[in-house]
């Protein structure tokens, strides 16, 4: 995701500091930055192998 999305979330949470949904959105954004990770790649490999069998 583009960094502008996080910047928008930060601006919004500055304006609405008690908005729990924005806190979750920022956390989800940060968590998504590490994907695809090794586990994701292993999972897709298993999925493809299962389909091809």
Residue, then its C-alpha position, 0 to 999 in steps of 0.5 A: x500500500x502506498x505510504x499516503x494511506x498511512x499518512x492519511x490515517x495518521x492525520x485522521x487519528x490526530x483529528x480523532x484520537x479516540x477512534x479505535x477503528x483508525x488505530x486498527x487501520x494503522x496497525x493493519x497497514x503496518x502489518x501488511x508491509x511485511x507481506x508476502x512473507x515466508x509463511x505466505x509463500x509456503x502457503x501458496x506453494x502448498x495450495x498450488x501443489x494441492x490443486x495440481x494433484 
